[in-house]
Amino acid sequence: MAEAIDIAKQIEDNQYRWYVLSVNSGQEQLVVDNLQERVSKQQMELEIVDYFNPVVNEVYYKKGEKVVRHTKLYPGYVFVKSKMNEKIWYIIRNTPGVRLIVWAEIRPIPLTDKEYDEMVAHVEEKNARAEFAVPFEEGDVVILRDGDFNGMKWLITEIDPVKWMVYANVEILGRNTPVMVSFDKVERVA
């Protein structure tokens, strides 16, 4: 009996900290939704206060259309900010899709503030870089999808990622003429 009380005291933490949950891959958002529903039903919104499922937005062009794809940065993991006690640990562990709380063999160990800040900075950096992802490289062969040169193949000589433009040399009347075209007007030849 005294041993059970000692374990409960070890688990007790009234500070809000970030915990890492290992979840079934592909079910990260479902786990967050399930956990939010369980927390709401148990009226524990003051104990578990935040959920983080890091997603990076990747921008690319497909058939001339700008497409944004959401990619999970840490597939199979969800982050939860909460206090910790026996009841919270039980609710988290028994939420459908949750495999385990990472580092929680005897008691859950939270991320340090530094680890969490580094992770958030990593997510923000990835999102910033993804916004400027260039769908082409110098030397790629592309085909023009619009305009006077529709259907012509070009070799990219230069890329301007800020303006979303590619430069190519086009042969006009036997001379190479530099042409500038926006990303959405060309398509990479497979």
C-alpha positions, -999 to 999 in steps of 0.1 A, spaced: 0 0 0 28 24 9 45 16 -24 13 26 -44 12 59 -25 49 66 -33 43 59 -70 13 83 -71 35 110 -55 62 104 -81 37 108 -109 21 140 -94 32 171 -113 11 203 -111 32 222 -137 21 223 -173 47 204 -193 49 188 -228 47 151 -231 55 130 -261 29 103 -271 37 75 -294 6 69 -315 -4 47 -344 12 62 -375 -13 79 -397 -37 84 -368 -21 115 -353 -50 139 -358 -75 112 -348 -56 107 -315 -57 144 -309 -95 145 -316 -101 114 -294 -80 129 -266 -98 162 -267 -132 144 -266 -121 123 -236 -107 154 -218 -140 173 -224 -161 144 -211 -140 141 -180 -141 179 -176 -103 181 -174 -97 210 -198 -77 227 -170 -53 197 -167 -46 190 -204 -44 223 -221 -27 220 -255 -21 195 -283 6 197 -310 8 176 -342 36 193 -362 27 196 -399 49 212 -426 32 229 -456 50 219 -488 43 241 -518 48 226 -553 33 229 -588 13 201 -605 0 206 -640 6 244 -636 -14 246 -604 1 257 -571 -6 229 -546 0 229 -508 6 195 -493 5 190 -455 33 166 -444 37 153 -408 70 163 -394 70 136 -367 48 108 -380 37 85 -352 40 112 -325 17 137 -308 27 163 -282 4 171 -253 8 199 -227 -6 190 -194 -2 185 -157 4 149 -147 -12 127 -122 -26 91 -121 -59 101 -137 -44 121 -165 -18 93 -172 -47 68 -173 -68 89 -197 -38 94 -221 -27 58 -220 -62 45 -227 -71 69 -255 -76 49 -288 -45 51 -310 -21 60 -282 6 33 -279 25 48 -250 39 80 -234 75 82 -245 99 78 -216 72 66 -192 81 32 -179 76 41 -142 65 77 -145 60 101 -175 90 123 -182 82 156 -200 102 174 -226 125 201 -213 116 236 -223 148 237 -244 137 205 -263 103 219 -269 116 252 -281 141 235 -304 113 214 -319 90 244 -325 119 263 -341 125 233 -363 89 232 -374 89 269 -381 121 266 -401 107 238 -421 75 257 -429 95 288 -438 117 268 -462 87 249 -476 70 282 -486 100 289 -509 104 253 -522 113 255 -559 98 228 -580 126 230 -606 164 230 -608 187 245 -633 192 221 -661 157 206 -659 139 202 -692 104 217 -690 75 221 -715 56 253 -718 19 250 -711 7 283 -723 14 312 -747 31 315 -781 56 287 -773 30 262 -760 43 227 -762 80 236 -767 106 220 -746 131 243 -728 162 239 -708 161 259 -676 192 281 -673 183 301 -642 156 302 -615 143 332 -595 125 317 -564 115 351 -551 95 360 -583 86 323 -590 102 326 -625 124 304 -646 147 315 -673 154 295 -704 170 299 -738 146 295 -767 158 291 -802 141 318 -823 152 323 -859 184 303 -852 194 323 -822 192 315 -785 169 341 -769 165 342 -731 129 340 -720 114 344 -685 83 325 -675 64 319 -642 65 285 -626 28 279 -633 33 282 -671 59 253 -673 58 216 -664 88 194 -659 93 167 -686 93 133 -669 
